[in-house]
């Protein structure tokens, strides 16, 4: 039975890799300025924004124990850092995380 785990891993990788290769082949032919591509990009961005809003406004687990003002404030500060640093996703994320960690530490 020791061979079953590697077989399962290889089968899962094979199925996944087929879609990755097809995606790479199709994406080479997509015009980034097309209406369809812009629509897909807008929908993907909206989904990410909705997930983040849900995490901040309606958290579950340990995140729900953090005050809403700290969650929203750190998110707003992260967005401000992102915006003023020339749309730097890394800096915005680091500022948001740092304020959240320091705020949780400060509150005990």
Gaussian input, Z-matrix of N, CA and C with variables (Angstrom, degrees):
# hf/3-21g

backbone

0 1
 N
 C     1     B1
 C     2     B2     1     A1
 N     3     B3     2     A2     1     D1
 C     4     B4     3     A3     2     D2
 C     5     B5     4     A4     3     D3
 N     6     B6     5     A5     4     D4
 C     7     B7     6     A6     5     D5
 C     8     B8     7     A7     6     D6
 N     9     B9     8     A8     7     D7
 C    10    B10     9     A9     8     D8
 C    11    B11    10    A10     9     D9
 N    12    B12    11    A11    10    D10
 C    13    B13    12    A12    11    D11
 C    14    B14    13    A13    12    D12
 N    15    B15    14    A14    13    D13
 C    16    B16    15    A15    14    D14
 C    17    B17    16    A16    15    D15
 N    18    B18    17    A17    16    D16
 C    19    B19    18    A18    17    D17
 C    20    B20    19    A19    18    D18
 N    21    B21    20    A20    19    D19
 C    22    B22    21    A21    20    D20
 C    23    B23    22    A22    21    D21
 N    24    B24    23    A23    22    D22
 C    25    B25    24    A24    23    D23
 C    26    B26    25    A25    24    D24
 N    27    B27    26    A26    25    D25
 C    28    B28    27    A27    26    D26
 C    29    B29    28    A28    27    D27
 N    30    B30    29    A29    28    D28
 C    31    B31    30    A30    29    D29
 C    32    B32    31    A31    30    D30
 N    33    B33    32    A32    31    D31
 C    34    B34    33    A33    32    D32
 C    35    B35    34    A34    33    D33
 N    36    B36    35    A35    34    D34
 C    37    B37    36    A36    35    D35
 C    38    B38    37    A37    36    D36
 N    39    B39    38    A38    37    D37
 C    40    B40    39    A39    38    D38
 C    41    B41    40    A40    39    D39
 N    42    B42    41    A41    40    D40
 C    43    B43    42    A42    41    D41
 C    44    B44    43    A43    42    D42
 N    45    B45    44    A44    43    D43
 C    46    B46    45    A45    44    D44
 C    47    B47    46    A46    45    D45
 N    48    B48    47    A47    46    D46
 C    49    B49    48    A48    47    D47
 C    50    B50    49    A49    48    D48
 N    51    B51    50    A50    49    D49
 C    52    B52    51    A51    50    D50
 C    53    B53    52    A52    51    D51
 N    54    B54    53    A53    52    D52
 C    55    B55    54    A54    53    D53
 C    56    B56    55    A55    54    D54
 N    57    B57    56    A56    55    D55
 C    58    B58    57    A57    56    D56
 C    59    B59    58    A58    57    D57
 N    60    B60    59    A59    58    D58
 C    61    B61    60    A60    59    D59
 C    62    B62    61    A61    60    D60
 N    63    B63    62    A62    61    D61
 C    64    B64    63    A63    62    D62
 C    65    B65    64    A64    63    D63
 N    66    B66    65    A65    64    D64
 C    67    B67    66    A66    65    D65
 C    68    B68    67    A67    66    D66
 N    69    B69    68    A68    67    D67
 C    70    B70    69    A69    68    D68
 C    71    B71    70    A70    69    D69
 N    72    B72    71    A71    70    D70
 C    73    B73    72    A72    71    D71
 C    74    B74    73    A73    72    D72
 N    75    B75    74    A74    73    D73
 C    76    B76    75    A75    74    D74
 C    77    B77    76    A76    75    D75
 N    78    B78    77    A77    76    D76
 C    79    B79    78    A78    77    D77
 C    80    B80    79    A79    78    D78
 N    81    B81    80    A80    79    D79
 C    82    B82    81    A81    80    D80
 C    83    B83    82    A82    81    D81
 N    84    B84    83    A83    82    D82
 C    85    B85    84    A84    83    D83
 C    86    B86    85    A85    84    D84
 N    87    B87    86    A86    85    D85
 C    88    B88    87    A87    86    D86
 C    89    B89    88    A88    87    D87
 N    90    B90    89    A89    88    D88
 C    91    B91    90    A90    89    D89
 C    92    B92    91    A91    90    D90
 N    93    B93    92    A92    91    D91
 C    94    B94    93    A93    92    D92
 C    95    B95    94    A94    93    D93
 N    96    B96    95    A95    94    D94
 C    97    B97    96    A96    95    D95
 C    98    B98    97    A97    96    D96
 N    99    B99    98    A98    97    D97
 C   100   B100    99    A99    98    D98
 C   101   B101   100   A100    99    D99
 N   102   B102   101   A101   100   D100
 C   103   B103   102   A102   101   D101
 C   104   B104   103   A103   102   D102
 N   105   B105   104   A104   103   D103
 C   106   B106   105   A105   104   D104
 C   107   B107   106   A106   105   D105
 N   108   B108   107   A107   106   D106
 C   109   B109   108   A108   107   D107
 C   110   B110   109   A109   108   D108
 N   111   B111   110   A110   109   D109
 C   112   B112   111   A111   110   D110
 C   113   B113   112   A112   111   D111
 N   114   B114   113   A113   112   D112
 C   115   B115   114   A114   113   D113
 C   116   B116   115   A115   114   D114
 N   117   B117   116   A116   115   D115
 C   118   B118   117   A117   116   D116
 C   119   B119   118   A118   117   D117
 N   120   B120   119   A119   118   D118
 C   121   B121   120   A120   119   D119
 C   122   B122   121   A121   120   D120
 N   123   B123   122   A122   121   D121
 C   124   B124   123   A123   122   D122
 C   125   B125   124   A124   123   D123
 N   126   B126   125   A125   124   D124
 C   127   B127   126   A126   125   D125
 C   128   B128   127   A127   126   D126
 N   129   B129   128   A128   127   D127
 C   130   B130   129   A129   128   D128
 C   131   B131   130   A130   129   D129
 N   132   B132   131   A131   130   D130
 C   133   B133   132   A132   131   D131
 C   134   B134   133   A133   132   D132
 N   135   B135   134   A134   133   D133
 C   136   B136   135   A135   134   D134
 C   137   B137   136   A136   135   D135
 N   138   B138   137   A137   136   D136
 C   139   B139   138   A138   137   D137
 C   140   B140   139   A139   138   D138
 N   141   B141   140   A140   139   D139
 C   142   B142   141   A141   140   D140
 C   143   B143   142   A142   141   D141
 N   144   B144   143   A143   142   D142
 C   145   B145   144   A144   143   D143
 C   146   B146   145   A145   144   D144
 N   147   B147   146   A146   145   D145
 C   148   B148   147   A147   146   D146
 C   149   B149   148   A148   147   D147
 N   150   B150   149   A149   148   D148
 C   151   B151   150   A150   149   D149
 C   152   B152   151   A151   150   D150
 N   153   B153   152   A152   151   D151
 C   154   B154   153   A153   152   D152
 C   155   B155   154   A154   153   D153
 N   156   B156   155   A155   154   D154
 C   157   B157   156   A156   155   D155
 C   158   B158   157   A157   156   D156
 N   159   B159   158   A158   157   D157
 C   160   B160   159   A159   158   D158
 C   161   B161   160   A160   159   D159
 N   162   B162   161   A161   160   D160
 C   163   B163   162   A162   161   D161
 C   164   B164   163   A163   162   D162
 N   165   B165   164   A164   163   D163
 C   166   B166   165   A165   164   D164
 C   167   B167   166   A166   165   D165
 N   168   B168   167   A167   166   D166
 C   169   B169   168   A168   167   D167
 C   170   B170   169   A169   168   D168
 N   171   B171   170   A170   169   D169
 C   172   B172   171   A171   170   D170
 C   173   B173   172   A172   171   D171
 N   174   B174   173   A173   172   D172
 C   175   B175   174   A174   173   D173
 C   176   B176   175   A175   174   D174
 N   177   B177   176   A176   175   D175
 C   178   B178   177   A177   176   D176
 C   179   B179   178   A178   177   D177
 N   180   B180   179   A179   178   D178
 C   181   B181   180   A180   179   D179
 C   182   B182   181   A181   180   D180
 N   183   B183   182   A182   181   D181
 C   184   B184   183   A183   182   D182
 C   185   B185   184   A184   183   D183
 N   186   B186   185   A185   184   D184
 C   187   B187   186   A186   185   D185
 C   188   B188   187   A187   186   D186
 N   189   B189   188   A188   187   D187
 C   190   B190   189   A189   188   D188
 C   191   B191   190   A190   189   D189
 N   192   B192   191   A191   190   D190
 C   193   B193   192   A192   191   D191
 C   194   B194   193   A193   192   D192
 N   195   B195   194   A194   193   D193
 C   196   B196   195   A195   194   D194
 C   197   B197   196   A196   195   D195
 N   198   B198   197   A197   196   D196
 C   199   B199   198   A198   197   D197
 C   200   B200   199   A199   198   D198
 N   201   B201   200   A200   199   D199
 C   202   B202   201   A201   200   D200
 C   203   B203   202   A202   201   D201
 N   204   B204   203   A203   202   D202
 C   205   B205   204   A204   203   D203
 C   206   B206   205   A205   204   D204
 N   207   B207   206   A206   205   D205
 C   208   B208   207   A207   206   D206
 C   209   B209   208   A208   207   D207
 N   210   B210   209   A209   208   D208
 C   211   B211   210   A210   209   D209
 C   212   B212   211   A211   210   D210
 N   213   B213   212   A212   211   D211
 C   214   B214   213   A213   212   D212
 C   215   B215   214   A214   213   D213
 N   216   B216   215   A215   214   D214
 C   217   B217   216   A216   215   D215
 C   218   B218   217   A217   216   D216
 N   219   B219   218   A218   217   D217
 C   220   B220   219   A219   218   D218
 C   221   B221   220   A220   219   D219
 N   222   B222   221   A221   220   D220
 C   223   B223   222   A222   221   D221
 C   224   B224   223   A223   222   D222
 N   225   B225   224   A224   223   D223
 C   226   B226   225   A225   224   D224
 C   227   B227   226   A226   225   D225
 N   228   B228   227   A227   226   D226
 C   229   B229   228   A228   227   D227
 C   230   B230   229   A229   228   D228
 N   231   B231   230   A230   229   D229
 C   232   B232   231   A231   230   D230
 C   233   B233   232   A232   231   D231
 N   234   B234   233   A233   232   D232
 C   235   B235   234   A234   233   D233
 C   236   B236   235   A235   234   D234
 N   237   B237   236   A236   235   D235
 C   238   B238   237   A237   236   D236
 C   239   B239   238   A238   237   D237
 N   240   B240   239   A239   238   D238
 C   241   B241   240   A240   239   D239
 C   242   B242   241   A241   240   D240
 N   243   B243   242   A242   241   D241
 C   244   B244   243   A243   242   D242
 C   245   B245   244   A244   243   D243
 N   246   B246   245   A245   244   D244
 C   247   B247   246   A246   245   D245
 C   248   B248   247   A247   246   D246
 N   249   B249   248   A248   247   D247
 C   250   B250   249   A249   248   D248
 C   251   B251   250   A250   249   D249
 N   252   B252   251   A251   250   D250
 C   253   B253   252   A252   251   D251
 C   254   B254   253   A253   252   D252
 N   255   B255   254   A254   253   D253
 C   256   B256   255   A255   254   D254
 C   257   B257   256   A256   255   D255
 N   258   B258   257   A257   256   D256
 C   259   B259   258   A258   257   D257
 C   260   B260   259   A259   258   D258
 N   261   B261   260   A260   259   D259
 C   262   B262   261   A261   260   D260
 C   263   B263   262   A262   261   D261
 N   264   B264   263   A263   262   D262
 C   265   B265   264   A264   263   D263
 C   266   B266   265   A265   264   D264
 N   267   B267   266   A266   265   D265
 C   268   B268   267   A267   266   D266
 C   269   B269   268   A268   267   D267
 N   270   B270   269   A269   268   D268
 C   271   B271   270   A270   269   D269
 C   272   B272   271   A271   270   D270
 N   273   B273   272   A272   271   D271
 C   274   B274   273   A273   272   D272
 C   275   B275   274   A274   273   D273
 N   276   B276   275   A275   274   D274
 C   277   B277   276   A276   275   D275
 C   278   B278   277   A277   276   D276
 N   279   B279   278   A278   277   D277
 C   280   B280   279   A279   278   D278
 C   281   B281   280   A280   279   D279
 N   282   B282   281   A281   280   D280
 C   283   B283   282   A282   281   D281
 C   284   B284   283   A283   282   D282
 N   285   B285   284   A284   283   D283
 C   286   B286   285   A285   284   D284
 C   287   B287   286   A286   285   D285
 N   288   B288   287   A287   286   D286
 C   289   B289   288   A288   287   D287
 C   290   B290   289   A289   288   D288
 N   291   B291   290   A290   289   D289
 C   292   B292   291   A291   290   D290
 C   293   B293   292   A292   291   D291
 N   294   B294   293   A293   292   D292
 C   295   B295   294   A294   293   D293
 C   296   B296   295   A295   294   D294
 N   297   B297   296   A296   295   D295
 C   298   B298   297   A297   296   D296
 C   299   B299   298   A298   297   D297
 N   300   B300   299   A299   298   D298
 C   301   B301   300   A300   299   D299
 C   302   B302   301   A301   300   D300
 N   303   B303   302   A302   301   D301
 C   304   B304   303   A303   302   D302
 C   305   B305   304   A304   303   D303
 N   306   B306   305   A305   304   D304
 C   307   B307   306   A306   305   D305
 C   308   B308   307   A307   306   D306
 N   309   B309   308   A308   307   D307
 C   310   B310   309   A309   308   D308
 C   311   B311   310   A310   309   D309
 N   312   B312   311   A311   310   D310
 C   313   B313   312   A312   311   D311
 C   314   B314   313   A313   312   D312
 N   315   B315   314   A314   313   D313
 C   316   B316   315   A315   314   D314
 C   317   B317   316   A316   315   D315
 N   318   B318   317   A317   316   D316
 C   319   B319   318   A318   317   D317
 C   320   B320   319   A319   318   D318
 N   321   B321   320   A320   319   D319
 C   322   B322   321   A321   320   D320
 C   323   B323   322   A322   321   D321

   B1=1.4448
   B2=1.5229
   B3=1.3210
   B4=1.4661
   B5=1.5222
   B6=1.3260
   B7=1.4682
   B8=1.5256
   B9=1.3495
   B10=1.4597
   B11=1.5373
   B12=1.3158
   B13=1.4599
   B14=1.5247
   B15=1.3328
   B16=1.4661
   B17=1.5261
   B18=1.3174
   B19=1.4654
   B20=1.5231
   B21=1.3245
   B22=1.4588
   B23=1.5241
   B24=1.3222
   B25=1.4687
   B26=1.5219
   B27=1.3200
   B28=1.4653
   B29=1.5292
   B30=1.3244
   B31=1.4671
   B32=1.5222
   B33=1.3306
   B34=1.4665
   B35=1.5248
   B36=1.3298
   B37=1.4622
   B38=1.5226
   B39=1.3205
   B40=1.4698
   B41=1.5201
   B42=1.3180
   B43=1.4626
   B44=1.5230
   B45=1.3085
   B46=1.4590
   B47=1.5294
   B48=1.3151
   B49=1.4604
   B50=1.5221
   B51=1.3237
   B52=1.4653
   B53=1.5209
   B54=1.3283
   B55=1.4615
   B56=1.5154
   B57=1.3223
   B58=1.4674
   B59=1.5175
   B60=1.3262
   B61=1.4636
   B62=1.5268
   B63=1.3252
   B64=1.4619
   B65=1.5252
   B66=1.3136
   B67=1.4666
   B68=1.5087
   B69=1.3294
   B70=1.4641
   B71=1.5201
   B72=1.3329
   B73=1.4628
   B74=1.5263
   B75=1.3235
   B76=1.4613
   B77=1.5285
   B78=1.3214
   B79=1.4612
   B80=1.5183
   B81=1.3151
   B82=1.4636
   B83=1.5239
   B84=1.3167
   B85=1.4639
   B86=1.5236
   B87=1.3197
   B88=1.4639
   B89=1.5199
   B90=1.3219
   B91=1.4564
   B92=1.5317
   B93=1.3330
   B94=1.4600
   B95=1.5229
   B96=1.2995
   B97=1.4611
   B98=1.5278
   B99=1.3204
   B100=1.4642
   B101=1.5302
   B102=1.2913
   B103=1.4600
   B104=1.5185
   B105=1.3028
   B106=1.4677
   B107=1.5340
   B108=1.3174
   B109=1.4670
   B110=1.5225
   B111=1.3260
   B112=1.4639
   B113=1.5240
   B114=1.3383
   B115=1.4564
   B116=1.5299
   B117=1.3268
   B118=1.4653
   B119=1.5241
   B120=1.3204
   B121=1.4611
   B122=1.5294
   B123=1.3417
   B124=1.4718
   B125=1.5276
   B126=1.3181
   B127=1.4678
   B128=1.5253
   B129=1.3242
   B130=1.4690
   B131=1.5213
   B132=1.3228
   B133=1.4622
   B134=1.5244
   B135=1.3178
   B136=1.4638
   B137=1.5288
   B138=1.3251
   B139=1.4661
   B140=1.5242
   B141=1.3247
   B142=1.4739
   B143=1.5277
   B144=1.3337
   B145=1.4664
   B146=1.5232
   B147=1.3227
   B148=1.4636
   B149=1.5230
   B150=1.3134
   B151=1.4701
   B152=1.5198
   B153=1.3257
   B154=1.4626
   B155=1.5290
   B156=1.3199
   B157=1.4598
   B158=1.5210
   B159=1.3122
   B160=1.4670
   B161=1.5280
   B162=1.3310
   B163=1.4636
   B164=1.5197
   B165=1.3309
   B166=1.4593
   B167=1.5245
   B168=1.3101
   B169=1.4619
   B170=1.5271
   B171=1.3116
   B172=1.4704
   B173=1.5324
   B174=1.3295
   B175=1.4694
   B176=1.5270
   B177=1.3166
   B178=1.4586
   B179=1.5171
   B180=1.2990
   B181=1.4558
   B182=1.5157
   B183=1.3135
   B184=1.4557
   B185=1.5237
   B186=1.3243
   B187=1.4613
   B188=1.5248
   B189=1.3085
   B190=1.4672
   B191=1.5337
   B192=1.3240
   B193=1.4619
   B194=1.5233
   B195=1.3160
   B196=1.4656
   B197=1.5216
   B198=1.3488
   B199=1.4701
   B200=1.5331
   B201=1.3284
   B202=1.4638
   B203=1.5253
   B204=1.3120
   B205=1.4617
   B206=1.5274
   B207=1.3154
   B208=1.4638
   B209=1.5259
   B210=1.3186
   B211=1.4678
   B212=1.5218
   B213=1.3337
   B214=1.4656
   B215=1.5287
   B216=1.3242
   B217=1.4675
   B218=1.5115
   B219=1.3228
   B220=1.4664
   B221=1.5215
   B222=1.3261
   B223=1.4686
   B224=1.5270
   B225=1.3319
   B226=1.4667
   B227=1.5279
   B228=1.3312
   B229=1.4586
   B230=1.5300
   B231=1.3135
   B232=1.4640
   B233=1.5139
   B234=1.3258
   B235=1.4614
   B236=1.5228
   B237=1.3338
   B238=1.4672
   B239=1.5300
   B240=1.3176
   B241=1.4656
   B242=1.5207
   B243=1.3020
   B244=1.4747
   B245=1.5278
   B246=1.3128
   B247=1.4589
   B248=1.5283
   B249=1.3340
   B250=1.4623
   B251=1.5229
   B252=1.3101
   B253=1.4724
   B254=1.5220
   B255=1.3005
   B256=1.4593
   B257=1.5144
   B258=1.3253
   B259=1.4655
   B260=1.5305
   B261=1.3166
   B262=1.4615
   B263=1.5267
   B264=1.3291
   B265=1.4606
   B266=1.5329
   B267=1.3150
   B268=1.4674
   B269=1.5214
   B270=1.3296
   B271=1.4542
   B272=1.5249
   B273=1.3223
   B274=1.4574
   B275=1.5145
   B276=1.3227
   B277=1.4615
   B278=1.5244
   B279=1.3328
   B280=1.4624
   B281=1.5246
   B282=1.3270
   B283=1.4653
   B284=1.5206
   B285=1.3142
   B286=1.4619
   B287=1.5210
   B288=1.3109
   B289=1.4618
   B290=1.5174
   B291=1.3384
   B292=1.4628
   B293=1.5189
   B294=1.3225
   B295=1.4645
   B296=1.5217
   B297=1.2982
   B298=1.4582
   B299=1.5334
   B300=1.3145
   B301=1.4727
   B302=1.5216
   B303=1.3347
   B304=1.4538
   B305=1.5248
   B306=1.3263
   B307=1.4602
   B308=1.5168
   B309=1.3149
   B310=1.4700
   B311=1.5232
   B312=1.3199
   B313=1.4698
   B314=1.5225
   B315=1.3339
   B316=1.4649
   B317=1.5361
   B318=1.3220
   B319=1.4611
   B320=1.5326
   B321=1.3065
   B322=1.4635
   B323=1.4439
   A1=112.52
   A2=119.24
   A3=121.21
   A4=111.78
   A5=118.33
   A6=121.12
   A7=112.64
   A8=118.55
   A9=120.60
   A10=112.90
   A11=118.18
   A12=120.16
   A13=111.73
   A14=119.92
   A15=118.50
   A16=113.62
   A17=117.54
   A18=120.45
   A19=110.30
   A20=117.06
   A21=120.70
   A22=110.63
   A23=117.28
   A24=121.44
   A25=110.84
   A26=117.71
   A27=121.07
   A28=111.90
   A29=117.21
   A30=120.14
   A31=110.92
   A32=117.35
   A33=120.92
   A34=110.57
   A35=117.32
   A36=120.74
   A37=111.04
   A38=117.10
   A39=120.56
   A40=110.98
   A41=117.10
   A42=120.55
   A43=110.32
   A44=116.77
   A45=121.26
   A46=111.38
   A47=117.32
   A48=120.99
   A49=112.77
   A50=117.48
   A51=120.16
   A52=109.55
   A53=117.08
   A54=120.65
   A55=111.50
   A56=117.59
   A57=120.49
   A58=110.92
   A59=116.89
   A60=120.50
   A61=110.30
   A62=117.14
   A63=119.91
   A64=111.34
   A65=117.11
   A66=120.97
   A67=111.90
   A68=117.57
   A69=120.86
   A70=111.12
   A71=117.16
   A72=119.95
   A73=112.02
   A74=116.56
   A75=120.18
   A76=110.90
   A77=117.57
   A78=120.20
   A79=112.86
   A80=117.21
   A81=119.67
   A82=111.26
   A83=117.31
   A84=121.58
   A85=113.33
   A86=118.33
   A87=121.19
   A88=109.70
   A89=115.65
   A90=121.55
   A91=108.45
   A92=116.78
   A93=120.66
   A94=113.08
   A95=117.84
   A96=121.30
   A97=112.48
   A98=116.99
   A99=120.08
   A100=110.50
   A101=115.53
   A102=121.37
   A103=111.33
   A104=117.65
   A105=121.49
   A106=110.78
   A107=116.75
   A108=119.79
   A109=110.51
   A110=117.48
   A111=120.40
   A112=110.25
   A113=117.75
   A114=120.92
   A115=110.58
   A116=117.18
   A117=120.89
   A118=110.34
   A119=118.05
   A120=121.52
   A121=110.71
   A122=117.69
   A123=121.30
   A124=111.28
   A125=117.02
   A126=120.67
   A127=110.13
   A128=117.54
   A129=120.61
   A130=110.96
   A131=117.23
   A132=121.04
   A133=110.89
   A134=117.14
   A135=120.80
   A136=111.23
   A137=117.53
   A138=120.19
   A139=111.51
   A140=116.83
   A141=120.58
   A142=109.99
   A143=117.07
   A144=120.84
   A145=110.87
   A146=117.86
   A147=121.56
   A148=111.25
   A149=117.00
   A150=120.09
   A151=110.34
   A152=117.47
   A153=120.51
   A154=111.35
   A155=117.02
   A156=119.97
   A157=110.58
   A158=116.67
   A159=119.74
   A160=111.19
   A161=116.70
   A162=119.86
   A163=111.80
   A164=116.81
   A165=120.24
   A166=111.46
   A167=117.42
   A168=120.40
   A169=114.15
   A170=117.55
   A171=121.82
   A172=110.06
   A173=116.65
   A174=118.92
   A175=112.39
   A176=114.37
   A177=121.31
   A178=108.33
   A179=116.85
   A180=121.28
   A181=112.69
   A182=116.25
   A183=121.48
   A184=113.22
   A185=116.61
   A186=119.45
   A187=111.41
   A188=117.90
   A189=120.94
   A190=112.09
   A191=117.32
   A192=120.86
   A193=112.24
   A194=117.51
   A195=121.96
   A196=107.53
   A197=117.37
   A198=119.42
   A199=111.86
   A200=114.90
   A201=120.41
   A202=111.35
   A203=117.24
   A204=119.94
   A205=111.47
   A206=117.14
   A207=120.57
   A208=110.91
   A209=117.05
   A210=119.94
   A211=111.14
   A212=116.38
   A213=120.31
   A214=110.45
   A215=117.11
   A216=120.62
   A217=113.01
   A218=116.75
   A219=119.05
   A220=111.09
   A221=117.05
   A222=120.44
   A223=109.89
   A224=117.66
   A225=121.22
   A226=110.82
   A227=117.22
   A228=120.42
   A229=111.13
   A230=116.47
   A231=119.65
   A232=112.18
   A233=116.68
   A234=120.15
   A235=110.91
   A236=117.03
   A237=120.15
   A238=110.79
   A239=116.97
   A240=119.96
   A241=110.51
   A242=116.65
   A243=121.33
   A244=110.40
   A245=116.35
   A246=121.04
   A247=111.92
   A248=116.40
   A249=119.86
   A250=113.35
   A251=117.76
   A252=121.02
   A253=110.94
   A254=117.05
   A255=119.75
   A256=113.08
   A257=116.66
   A258=123.48
   A259=112.52
   A260=115.49
   A261=121.94
   A262=109.51
   A263=115.72
   A264=121.50
   A265=110.89
   A266=116.73
   A267=120.78
   A268=110.20
   A269=117.19
   A270=119.99
   A271=111.54
   A272=117.93
   A273=120.70
   A274=112.16
   A275=116.72
   A276=121.09
   A277=110.98
   A278=117.09
   A279=120.60
   A280=111.95
   A281=117.21
   A282=120.37
   A283=110.21
   A284=116.93
   A285=121.06
   A286=111.19
   A287=117.10
   A288=120.94
   A289=111.71
   A290=116.59
   A291=120.02
   A292=111.04
   A293=117.61
   A294=119.70
   A295=111.59
   A296=117.05
   A297=120.08
   A298=111.09
   A299=117.07
   A300=121.12
   A301=110.76
   A302=117.08
   A303=120.10
   A304=110.39
   A305=117.72
   A306=120.43
   A307=112.92
   A308=116.86
   A309=120.52
   A310=109.85
   A311=116.69
   A312=120.78
   A313=110.10
   A314=117.20
   A315=122.57
   A316=111.15
   A317=115.63
   A318=119.55
   A319=113.29
   A320=114.93
   A321=119.26
   A322=112.04
   D1=-5.38
   D2=-177.66
   D3=-71.40
   D4=-16.20
   D5=-179.66
   D6=-83.72
   D7=-13.47
   D8=-173.25
   D9=-68.76
   D10=-37.89
   D11=-179.86
   D12=-64.48
   D13=-47.82
   D14=176.66
   D15=-61.13
   D16=-35.38
   D17=178.49
   D18=-65.86
   D19=-42.04
   D20=178.25
   D21=-63.23
   D22=-43.25
   D23=179.48
   D24=-63.46
   D25=-44.87
   D26=178.83
   D27=-64.68
   D28=-39.81
   D29=178.63
   D30=-65.34
   D31=-42.33
   D32=178.47
   D33=-64.77
   D34=-40.68
   D35=178.77
   D36=-65.86
   D37=-40.67
   D38=-179.64
   D39=-62.75
   D40=-44.78
   D41=179.76
   D42=-64.69
   D43=-42.48
   D44=-179.85
   D45=-67.37
   D46=-41.23
   D47=-177.38
   D48=-66.44
   D49=-30.50
   D50=177.23
   D51=-59.60
   D52=-46.35
   D53=-178.89
   D54=-69.22
   D55=-33.84
   D56=177.40
   D57=-65.25
   D58=-43.56
   D59=179.20
   D60=-65.08
   D61=-44.98
   D62=177.41
   D63=-61.06
   D64=-40.61
   D65=177.31
   D66=-62.46
   D67=-41.55
   D68=178.60
   D69=-65.74
   D70=-39.68
   D71=179.27
   D72=-67.24
   D73=-41.47
   D74=-179.17
   D75=-72.52
   D76=-39.02
   D77=-176.38
   D78=-66.23
   D79=-23.85
   D80=178.47
   D81=-67.90
   D82=-21.12
   D83=-177.28
   D84=-100.09
   D85=-0.95
   D86=-176.94
   D87=-86.94
   D88=132.17
   D89=175.77
   D90=-83.79
   D91=121.51
   D92=-176.77
   D93=-67.15
   D94=-17.10
   D95=-179.14
   D96=-98.89
   D97=5.58
   D98=-178.92
   D99=-74.25
   D100=156.62
   D101=179.63
   D102=-63.36
   D103=-40.93
   D104=-178.86
   D105=-63.88
   D106=-42.24
   D107=-179.56
   D108=-66.97
   D109=-40.91
   D110=178.62
   D111=-64.55
   D112=-37.63
   D113=177.71
   D114=-63.41
   D115=-45.91
   D116=179.42
   D117=-62.82
   D118=-40.87
   D119=179.14
   D120=-64.62
   D121=-40.69
   D122=178.07
   D123=-64.58
   D124=-41.54
   D125=179.71
   D126=-66.06
   D127=-42.52
   D128=178.82
   D129=-63.53
   D130=-41.37
   D131=178.32
   D132=-64.85
   D133=-41.03
   D134=178.66
   D135=-64.61
   D136=-38.25
   D137=178.20
   D138=-64.69
   D139=-42.34
   D140=177.83
   D141=-63.47
   D142=-43.45
   D143=178.72
   D144=-61.56
   D145=-40.72
   D146=179.31
   D147=-65.86
   D148=-39.88
   D149=178.76
   D150=-65.36
   D151=-43.48
   D152=178.62
   D153=-64.86
   D154=-41.33
   D155=178.74
   D156=-63.01
   D157=-40.01
   D158=178.59
   D159=-65.19
   D160=-40.23
   D161=178.40
   D162=-64.46
   D163=-37.60
   D164=-177.43
   D165=-79.84
   D166=-44.00
   D167=-173.63
   D168=-87.58
   D169=-31.60
   D170=-178.47
   D171=-131.69
   D172=65.22
   D173=-175.97
   D174=-75.32
   D175=162.56
   D176=174.44
   D177=-124.14
   D178=165.01
   D179=176.46
   D180=68.26
   D181=-145.37
   D182=-176.69
   D183=-65.80
   D184=-27.91
   D185=179.44
   D186=-63.63
   D187=-27.01
   D188=179.71
   D189=-70.43
   D190=-16.20
   D191=178.49
   D192=-81.39
   D193=-13.69
   D194=178.17
   D195=-82.85
   D196=133.96
   D197=-179.17
   D198=-57.56
   D199=144.56
   D200=-178.54
   D201=-61.33
   D202=-35.16
   D203=179.83
   D204=-62.82
   D205=-37.43
   D206=177.97
   D207=-70.38
   D208=-41.53
   D209=178.85
   D210=-63.31
   D211=-48.68
   D212=-178.25
   D213=-69.09
   D214=-40.03
   D215=179.92
   D216=-63.71
   D217=-42.31
   D218=178.90
   D219=-68.70
   D220=-34.71
   D221=176.71
   D222=-66.28
   D223=-42.93
   D224=179.34
   D225=-64.73
   D226=-41.35
   D227=178.10
   D228=-65.75
   D229=-38.62
   D230=176.37
   D231=-64.02
   D232=-40.24
   D233=177.34
   D234=-65.96
   D235=-40.99
   D236=177.84
   D237=-62.83
   D238=-42.03
   D239=177.90
   D240=-63.98
   D241=-42.15
   D242=176.78
   D243=-58.02
   D244=-46.23
   D245=-175.53
   D246=-68.80
   D247=-47.61
   D248=-175.34
   D249=-77.40
   D250=-15.76
   D251=178.12
   D252=-94.92
   D253=23.04
   D254=177.33
   D255=74.75
   D256=38.20
   D257=178.84
   D258=62.67
   D259=44.45
   D260=178.45
   D261=-87.01
   D262=106.09
   D263=-178.60
   D264=-63.41
   D265=-37.54
   D266=-178.61
   D267=-64.97
   D268=-48.12
   D269=-178.73
   D270=-65.08
   D271=-41.52
   D272=177.75
   D273=-60.85
   D274=-42.62
   D275=179.24
   D276=-66.24
   D277=-43.04
   D278=-179.62
   D279=-64.47
   D280=-41.20
   D281=178.56
   D282=-64.02
   D283=-46.22
   D284=179.47
   D285=-59.75
   D286=-47.76
   D287=-179.68
   D288=-65.15
   D289=-43.51
   D290=-178.68
   D291=-62.10
   D292=-44.46
   D293=178.94
   D294=-65.42
   D295=-37.73
   D296=178.44
   D297=-65.79
   D298=-44.00
   D299=179.78
   D300=-66.20
   D301=-45.78
   D302=179.49
   D303=-64.94
   D304=-39.88
   D305=178.13
   D306=-63.33
   D307=-42.02
   D308=177.91
   D309=-65.86
   D310=-41.33
   D311=178.22
   D312=-63.07
   D313=-43.49
   D314=-178.22
   D315=-63.37
   D316=-40.64
   D317=-179.10
   D318=-76.11
   D319=-16.09
   D320=178.00
   D321=88.22

